[in-house]
């Protein structure tokens, strides 16, 4: 079989994050990455127990909000792989599990440029580069510093909607402010139904 007749390898985007809550910036970033990098599918992977954060909303809530937010897009899916793994969540474990799920695909890990800037401190970073190409998403005006990073291992992508943040969304809800148009409509309703992010 020649290179011309060999079947095209699938290109799978992996969007990991706490998604507490998932917001429209996440969705726009995933959609833009899908177009710019010709991805067949983007799999959202809600973090189980993020090693860098002390307190997060119950994983099942974050998973269900992510399912609601992505349901209308046939090119988006959600994985429970990090939620079902014991212990703290590390990107290397996510990538190992996704490699098992997609053994014949090229993997593209979509994450914030701020996270990529700290990647040399990540667990088993040498192996991380062998498992996926990284797409570092930033908002305009925030340049990615890639000094010390493999040039072939990281691409940058500017997305204006990333000015939205989960922290701001949580703070708005806790103060009684609306989050319409910052998060998908179904997520607004889920937050209200389950009384998430309310100040005590």
N, C-alpha and C positions, 0 to 999 in steps of 0.2 A: 504494500500500500504506500503510495507516494504522499508527500506532504499536501499535494493538491487535492487528493481524494480522502485524506484522513478526516474523520469527523471532528467538528469544532468542539473544543473543550468548553464545558459550561463555565460561566463566569458568575460567581455567587458573592453578593455583597453581604457583609455581616455588620450589623449596627448594634453594638453593645452599649448599654447605658443603664443608669438607675431607673430612668423614666418615672420620676417621682414629682409631678406627673409627666407623661409624654406630652409634648406640645407641638404646635405647627412648625416650629423651627426644625425639630427632628424630622418631620415628614417631608418638608421641603428639601432638607439636606439629603435625605435618602433618595428622593425622586431625582434631584439634580445629579447625584452620584450615579444613579442608574442610567441616566441619559449620557452623561459625559464619559463613563467608563464602559458603556455597552454591557451592563449587567443583566443577566437573565432573570435574576430574582434578588430581592433584598430581604434578609432574614433578621428581624429584630430580636435581640437576646437580652431580656431584662436581667440585670445583675441579681444574683442571689444575696450574698452577704458581702458587699463591697469592702475590701480590706482597708480603704482609706476613709471610710465614713462610719461614724459611731451609730447613728440612728437613721433608719429609713422606714418608710411605710411598708406594711406587710406585703410580702412578695406577691401573694395572690391578687391583691388589689392592683399592684403595678402591672402584673401580667394581664389582667382583664382589661385595664384601661388601654394597654398596648394593642390588644386584640380588637377592641372597639375602634381605636384610632386608625388601624390599618385595614379593617375589614373590606372597605370599598375598593381597595386597589388590588387587582389580581396579581400584580407583581411583587406584593409584600406578603410576608409570612412572619409568624412569631414562634420562637423556640423556647421551651422550658428547660433547656439543658443546664443553665446556670442555677436555676431555682431548685432543681432536683439533686444537685451535687452537694455533698456535705462540706462544711467548712467555709472559709473565706473564698471569695471569688477572685481569681486572677485571670488576666487575659490569656495567658499561656494555656490554661485549662480549657477556656472557651474555644480557643483555636484548635487544640488537640481533639476535642469532641466534635467540632464542626468538620475537621478533616476526616474523621471517621464517618460522619454522615454524608459527606460529599467527597469520596476518595478520588474521583476523576475530574474534579473541578478546580479552577483557579479561584482562590479566595481573596477577597478584598475587604479589609477591615476598616470600617468607616468610624471615625472618632473625631473629637475636637482637637484642634491644633494645640490647645493648651496641654492636653493629655500627651500628645505625641512629643511635645517639647521635653517631657519628663520621662520619656520611654526608656532611657538608659538606666533608670532606677528600677525598672520593672523586673519581676521574677523571670528567670530563664530567658533573658532578652535575646541571647544569641540564637536560641531556637525560634523565638517569635518571628524573626525575619525570614526564616525558612518556610513558615506556614502560610503567610499571607502578605500581600502588598497593602500598604497602609495609605488610606485617603484621609488627609488631615483637613478638616473642615473649619473654616474661620469666617468671620464676618469682614466685610470690606474695611480696610484701614488697620487690620491686625495681621501683620505679616508673620509667617511661620519661620522660625529659626531652625534650620536643619543642619547646623554645624555639628559634626560628630555622628550624624545619621547616614546610613547608606543611601546614596543618591538614587539608586535604582529601587529602593524599598519604600519610598514615600513620595506621594503626589499631593499637591495642595488644591483645595477647592474653596472658592469664596461663595458664601451663601448669605445674602442680606437678612433673611428671616432669623438667623441665629442670634440676633439681638434679643430675642425672647429667651428667657431662662426659666428652668423649673423652680429655682429658688424664688424668683420674682412671682411666679404663679402661686406658689404656696403662701408667700407673704400676703398677696392680694386676697386670697381666700380667707386667711386668718384675720384680716382687717375688715372683712365683709365687702370687699371690692369684687366686681365681676371679672371673670376670666374668659368671657365670650370672645371669640375670634383670636385668642391666644392659644387655646387648645381646641381640639375638635368638639363639635356640639355634644356628641355622645359622652365624651369625657367630662364635660361640664356637668352633665346630668348625673353621671356616675359619682363624681365628687360630692354633689349635693345629696344624692340618695344615701351614700354611706358616711356622710358627715366627715369627710376627710379634710385635714389641714385646718380644722377649726381651732381657734385659740381656746384653751381650757377655761 
